[in-house]
């Protein structure tokens, strides 16, 4: 995939996003980066924005599920990165019932959740769980998502959709009766 990405957007506390529309899957693809002193973590990375300096130092690439290869393989040699399922500073949370190997990642010190397909936030729609037709087990996904209610989530970054930058926990709570 070599679609032109939008420039990096700074959301504070070391978190950045970039995105592009992919006509092949008819969806907006979003990627999240977390820059900190120890490591740079790229979640579900699409092509790196051309006008943004490449990450330097230790780089980890995280796929939130088995379907999110995107530009991972091409970025590994470019950034001297390595794949990780336990990124530094994040708590991995299995979200069974969505896609294969679906996980979210919680960054406790900033109250930030990074999620793949289990939750989507594509305009003009509100936050929603992955539609049932794409789930391996829709009822199990709802059970998995309830575990997120135990976390002090302030903001949420998505693989599909613009971030929610405040009141993230209450947004998830509204989805789960």
N, C-alpha and C positions, 0 to 999 in steps of 0.2 A: 504494500500500500504506500503510495507516495503522493497523497493529497496535500495541498498547501494548508498549513495550520495557521490559525490566528496567533498574534503575539502573546507572550506570557502575560498573565494578569496577576498582580500581587494582591493577596487577600490578607496579608499580615501574618505575623508569628511564624514566618518561614514557609508559608503555603502559597503555591501558585497554581494556576490552571491555564490550559490552552485547549483549543478545540477546532474541529472542522466538520463539515458535512460530508458524509460518504454516500454517494448516489447508489453504490452497489448494495448497501444494506438499508438505504433510505432512512438513515438516522444520523443525528448529531452525535459525534464521538468526542468525549471529553477526557482529558488526562489531568492528573494532579501530580505536583512535585512538592516534596518537603525538603527544604534546605536547612541543615543544622550543622553544628561544628564537626560532628563525627562522620556524617555520611549524607549524601543526596539520594533521596528515594523517589523513584518515578513509578507511579501507579498507572497501569494500562496505557503505556505511552504510545501515542501516535507520532507522526513525523515531528521532529524537533523544529520549533519555529525558526525560520531562516534568519531573522534579524535579532535573535537572542543568542548571547554567548553560550557555548556548549558548557555543560557542567564539568567541573574539574575536581579531581580528588576521588575519593571512594564513592562509587555509584552503585546502588542496588535497584533492580527492576522487579516490580511486583505485578503479577497477573492476578486479578481478583477472581478469575475463573478460567476454566480450560479453553473457553472460546475467545479469550482476549489476547491472542498473539500480536495483533496489530503490527507495530514496528519493533517489537521486543528484540527479535533476532538480529535485525540490522543495527540496532542501537548498542547491543552488547559489545561488539568490537569497536565501534565508533567512540564510545565513552569508557571503554575498558571496564564495563559494568559486569555484574553477576546477578543471576536470578536469585530471588529470595522469597521464601514463604513466611519468614519471621523478621520483617524489617525492624531495624534498630528504633527503639522508642515506641513501638506500636504493639498493641494486643491483638492478635488474630482472632477472629470470631467466625466460626463455621456457620454458614447460612444454608443448611441442607434444605432441599426442596426446590431451590431455584435451578441454576444450571450446574453442570458438573464441576466439582471442586470450588463452589462459590464461597467466598469469604469476604468479610468486611474487616477493616483495620481501625482500631481506636487508639488515638493519641491522647492519653489521659491528661497530660499537663496543659493541653490547649482545649480539651473537650471536643476534639475533632474526630469525626467518623469519615472514613473513605470507603465507599461501597461500589461494587460493580453493577451487575444486572438486577440484583434482588430488589432494589429500590430505584425508580427512575423519576426524573424531574424535568420533563420536556415541555416547554411552552407550546400551546397555551394551557396545558393541563397542570393540575396541582400534583404534588408528590403522590406517587402511587407504587404499589408493589408490582413486580414483574407480572405481566398478564399470564393467566393460567395456561394458555396454549403454549407458552415457552417454558413452563416449569416442569421439573421432573416429578414433583409432588406438591401441588398448590397448598394443601392443608398443612403439610410439614413445613413449608416455607413460612406460613403465618405463625406457626409455633416457634420457628427459629427467630423470626423478627421480634417476637415478644421478649426474647432475651435482651434485645437492645434497650428495652425500657429500664433495665437495671443500671444503665450507664449514664453519667452526667453529660449528655451530648448537647453541645452548644451549636455546632455547625456541622454540615454534611457536604462532602464532595462526592460527585457521581461520575460514573463512566458514561452516562447518558443524561445530560442535562446540567443546567446552571446550578451552582452551589446554593445551599441555604446557609446564610451567614449568621443567623441568630435564631434562638428558640427551636433548635433542631429536635430536641426530645419531644416537645409538644407536637411538632409536625408529625413525628412517627406515631405518637400516641393517638392522634386523630384517625390513623389508618386502621387501628387494631381495636375492634369492639371488645 
